[in-house]
C-alpha cells in the first residue's frame, strides 16, 4: 500500500545518486501537480547539535523551491511521539534512535518504508551492515541511518608523552603499556567509573571477546557467557591496575579534563567537552583499541523514519524522500556536530576527511559497530546488566559469574513480559 503512495517519486528519485555533494538534490523537484509541499520534521536535538541540523534544514529549503521543511526539536521526545500518535498528529519525518526503532514500530508510531528505500536507490550497500540492519523490524524496513556515534578513546597526549608514549594504543598490549606508563603518583593511566557508560564499555568488550548481549532473535540475554566473564574481569583488572576504585559517574571525564588521566573511553559526543578549547593540555579523540580477539565498537545511531499517517499523501512522501536523501548526501555538515556519517560514500569523501577528529575515529570504528536486536522494549532488558556491571566496579559484588547470571535471569523475565506487552505485530 505504501508503495503506491510513492509512485510520483519514481522518476525523480530513481536517478538520485548518493554523493557528498548536493548536485543530485539540485536537480530533484516535485512533480508539477504536487504544487508546494510543507513538511514537519521532528528530532530530539535540543543541545548544541541542534544548530547543525538547523543549518541543514535551511540549506535544503533554499535548494528546493517547492518543498519547505519546518523543524521542531522536542524534549521528552518519545513521550511526544506517543502523544502525537494517539492524536493523529505525527510529523512527516522523524529521527529515531536505533535502539528505539522496534519499540516505536510496535507502538504504531512508524510505518514501513521499503518502497522509499527501493525507489530512492538507497540500499544496504551504502552503509555498514550493522547500522543498516538496525532499521529493519520483522523483515520490513522502518528507518534509514543518518549517523553513527561510537564509543571513543580520549587521550591526554602531553601526559602520555611524558611517560614515553607517542601514539595512541590500538592493541591490548599497547593499551596496557600506555596505561602502565602513565600511572604514576597522582596520575592514572586510565580511569573507569561505576556509572555510565560502564555497561556500554562492558558490552563492547563482550563483543570483542566473541560474545553477544542477546541471542540472535533477542529472546534471551547472553552476556553471562565466558566472553562476558572475560570482559568483566578485564574491567576489574584494569581498574585495579590503572584507575581508582568506586568512582561516581563522570569522575573519569572530570579527572581527564583536570590533566591527571592519560586515557578515558566515552561517547564521541564528549569530544568538545574533554578536548576542546577549555582544556589546558593537548588532547585528542581517536578510535578505541582492540582488547579482545576481534574488533567491535559500541555505538548508537540516529535514523530517519516516516511516522504513521492516517491518510498517506504521495506528494508528501515524495518530498520526504527528497529531504531524507538530501540529509544523507550532505551529512558532512551533521558530522561537524560530533557524529560519523552513516553513508559510506560521504565517509570516504575528501570533504569529510577534513572533519577531525571524526574522520580518524570513523576509520577505526564505523565498520565494527554493533546494535541491539530489533526487538520492542529491548532497552528495558539492559537495566539488570547496568546494575550488575556497576555493582562489580563499585565493589558491591565480587562473583562475576553469579552477578551476570542473575542479571541475565532478570533480563529474560523482562523480555518475556515485553513479548506479552508487544504481542500484536505491526
N, C-alpha and C positions, 0 to 999 in steps of 0.2 A: 504493500500500500504506500509506504513511504517513498518507494522507488518512483511511483507515478508522479509524486509531487515534485520530483527533481528533473522531469523531462526537459523543462525550459532551460535547465542549466547545461544540458549536454553539449551543445555547440560551443558555448563559451568556455566550459571548464575542462573538456577533454584535451584542449590544446594547451592548457597551462602546465608549465614545467617548473618544478621546484628549483629555484636558484636563490642565491643570497642577494640578488638584486630585485628591483621592483618592476622590471620590464614586463613580466607576464601579467601583472595586475594592471599596468598602464593600458594594456590592450583589452582587458576584461571589462565588459559592460553588460548591464541587464538588457534583456530583450526589450524593444521599444514599448511593447504593450504593457510592460510592468510599471511604467511611469517611474516615480521616485519612491524608494523604499526606505523606511526608517526602522532600524534595528535597536533592540535593547540588549545590552551586553553586561552581565554581572560578573564580578570577581571579588575575591577576598583581600585584594591588595591595598590594605588600609595603611601600610607602613611606608618606608622610604622607597619601596619598589613601585608604588602606585604611579608616581610621575613618569616613570619609564614606559609603563603601559599606556598612560595618557598620551604620551608623545607618539606612540604607535597608532593609537586610535585617531589622533588629529591628522597624522600623515595619511592615513587611509582615507579619511573623509575628504581631504584635499585632493586625493587622486581619483576619487570616484564621484562624478557629478550627480549620479542617480541613486547613490546609497549613502545614507548618513547613519552613523552608529553613535548611540548615546551610552556612555559607560557609567555604571554605578558600582561603587565599592561598598561592600556590606561587612559589618561586624556581625558576630553570631551567624556566620554565613549559612551553615547548613540548616539552622533553625529557620532562617529567612526563606531558603529554598523550599523547605517543607510547608511553610505557611503559604507561600505563593502557589505551590502545587495544589493545596487544598482549596484555594480560592480561584484557581484557573488563571493566575496572573504571572506565570513564569516568563522569564525573558526569552529572547530568540537564541542567544548564545550564552554559555556559562562556562566558567572554569570549574573543574572538579579535581581534587587531589586523587592520585592513583589509588590509594587505599580506601577511598570513599566511593569509587565508581559503582561497584556491585551493590552496595547499600542503597545508593541513590536510584539505581535501576529498579530494585525491588520495592522501593518506596514510590515508584511511578513518577519520579522526577525527570528521568531521562528517557529518550526514545532511541531506537536503533538508527545508526547512520551508515549502514552497509552500502546503500545506494550512493550516498555522498562520497564515501571512500572510493567506490568504483568510478564514479563519473567525474571526480576531480582529478583522477590519476594518482592520488595519494595512495601509497601502499606500504606494506611492511618492509620492503627493501630500502625505504627512505630513512629507516630508524633502527637503532639497536633492537634486537628481537624482544628483549625483556620489557622495555618500555612500551613497545607497540602492543604486545600481548596484554599489558595491564589494562587496556581499554576494551578487552573482549570479555563478555559475560554470556555464558551458555551458548557459545559459538557465534554470537552476534556482536557486532562492533558498536560501541556506545561512545567512544571518546578517541580523540587524536592527540598524541603527545606534543606539547609545546616546548617543554624543557625537562631537564634533569637537574636535581640538586643533591649532590652526593656528599657522603662523609669525606672530610678533607683533613689533611695534616697541616698544621701551622707550625712554623719553625722560627725560632729566635736565632738567626744566623750569626749574630755577634757572640752569643753565649756558646754556640757550638764551635765557632771559630776559635774562641779562647781555649776550648777543650781539644783542639786539633782536628775537628771535623769540618770539612769544607764543602760537603754536598749532602743533600737530603737522602736519608736511607730509603732503599727500595726493596730490601730483603730483610728477613727476620734477623739474620746475623748482623747486617749493617745497622738495623734499628737498635739491637741490644748494645752494640759497640758505642753508638752515638749517645744513647741514654745513659750508659755507664760513665762515659767520659764527661758528660755534662752534670752528673750528680756529684756535687762536692760542696761541703759546708752548707750554706743556706740555699743552694741551688738544687733543683730537681731536674733530672734529665727528661722526665715525662711525668704527667700528672693525670690521675683518674679520680672521679668522684663517685658517690653512690647514687647520684641523680642523673637526670637527662644530660647527655644521651647514652648512658652506660648500657641500657638494654640494646640500643641500636649498634653499639660497638660490639657487644657480645654476639649479636646476631650476625654481624659482618664476619667475625672470627669463626663462628659456627659454620658459615658457608665456606670460608677459606679452608677449614679443616674437612670439608666434604659433606657437611650435614645440611639440613634444611630445617626451617622453623615448623613447617606443617607437612603432612603427607601430600601427595600430588593433587588430590581433589579437595584439600582443605577441610577434611572432616576430623582430623586428629592432629594434636601437637606432636612434633617430632624432635624437639630440642633436647630431650633427655636421652640423647644418644652418646656414643663415645666421642663424637665430634663436639657435642655440647659440653661434655666434661673437660675436654681439651681446651675449649675456648675459655671456660670459666677458670680453669687452672692457670692459663696464661695470664688472665687478668689479675688474679691474686698474686702470682709470682712477680709480675711486673709492678704491681702496686707496692709490694714489699721491698723490691729492689731499688726503685727509682722515684716513687711517689710518696705520698703521706697517707696515713690511714683515716678512714671515716670522714671524708670531706663532703661538704654540702654542695648542692648543685651550683654551678658557675664558679666554684672556687678555683678550678683549673684555669678558666678564662681570666679571672682577676689576677691570679698569680702570674700567668703568662704576660699579661699587659704590664705587670709590675717588673718584668725583666728577670724573674728568678726561675723560670721554667724553660727548658730547651725545646720541648715539643708537646703539642696537645692535638687531640682529634676532636673535631666537632663538625657541624654542617657548614657548607660553603657560604651560607648566609652570614656567617660570623666574620668573613674576610675583612670588611671595613672596620669592624669593631676591634679586632685584635692586631691588625697590621696597618691600619690607616694612619692618618696624619697625627692622631692623638697619641701614638705610641712613640717612645723616645729612642727605641733601638731599631736596627734593621731586621724586619721580619717579613716573611712571605708565606704564601699558601701553595701547597702542591698536593699531588695525589697521595693517598695513604699507601703504605708499603704492603707487600705480601708477607704475611706472617705464617700462614698455613701452607698446605700443599698445593693450593690453587688460588688464583686471584679472584676476589669477589669484593664488591663495594656496596654498602648500604646506600640507598638513595630514595628520595621522593620525586614526584613529578606532578607538575600542573598540566592538566589535559583539557582540551576544548571539546565541548559537548553541545548537543541541541536538546534543550528541555522539551518535555512533552507539551503538546498544544492540542486543544480541543478541535480546532479547525486548522489543518495544515495548509499553508499557502505556498504554492510553487514558486512565486516570485520572492517571497521572504526566504525560502530555503535556498534558492539560487544565490541571493545576496549573502546569506550566511556562509555558503560555501566559498564565495569570493573573499569574504572577510577572513575566514579561517585560513585560507591559502595565503593571504597577504601576511597574516601574523607569522605563519611558519616561514615564509620566504624572507621576511625581514626581522627574524628573531635575533639577529646580532644586536639590535637595539635593546631587546629584552635581556640579552646576555650581560649587558652593562649593569643591570640591576643585581647581578650576582648569581646568574643561572648559567647552565650549559644548554645551548640549543639542542633540542632532541633530533632535529633534522640532520642527517649525515652530510648532505651537501653543504649546508650552512656551516657546520663544524669544520669542514675541510676547506673553507674559503679563506682567501688571503685577508679579507676584512675581519673575520673572527680571530685569525692568528694574531692580530694586533690588540685584541681584548685580553689583557693579562690581569690576574693570573688564571682567568677562566680557561684560556686555550691550553695552558700547560696542564691544568687539572683534568681537562677533558681527555687529553692524550693518554693519561694513565687510569682513567675511571670509566668513561662513557660506555665502553663495550663490556664492562664487567659488573654492571649494576644488576640488582635483583629486586623483586617486589613481592608483596604478599599474594596468595592465591585470590582469584576473583570470586570471593565468597562474601555474601552480605553479612555485615556485623563483624568482619574479621578483626577490626581494631579492638573490639571488646575482648577478644581472646588473648591479646597481648598483656592485659592487666596483670595476671598472675606471674608472667615472666618478668615484667618490670619489677614487681615486688621481690621475686626470688633473686635476681641479679643484684638489686640494691641491698638486700639482706646479706648476701655473701660479701659484697665490697665494704659494707659498713661493719662487718664482724658480728652481726646478729645471727648469722647462720654459718656453719662450718662444713657441713656434709653436702658436698656439691651434688652428688647423685640424688640424694634424698630431696634436696631443695628443687632440683629440676624435675624430678618425678612428681612431686606434689604440685608444682606449677602446671605440669602437663595434664594431670588429672583434673585440676580445677578448670583449665582451659577447655578440656574436652567436654565438660559439663556445660560451659558457656556455648560452645559450638553446637551442642545438641539442642540447647534452648533456642539458639538462633535459627536452627533448622525448622523448629516449630513456629517461631515468630515470622520467619520469611518463607513459609511453606508454599505459598502461591507464587509460582514462577511468572515473570512478566510476559 
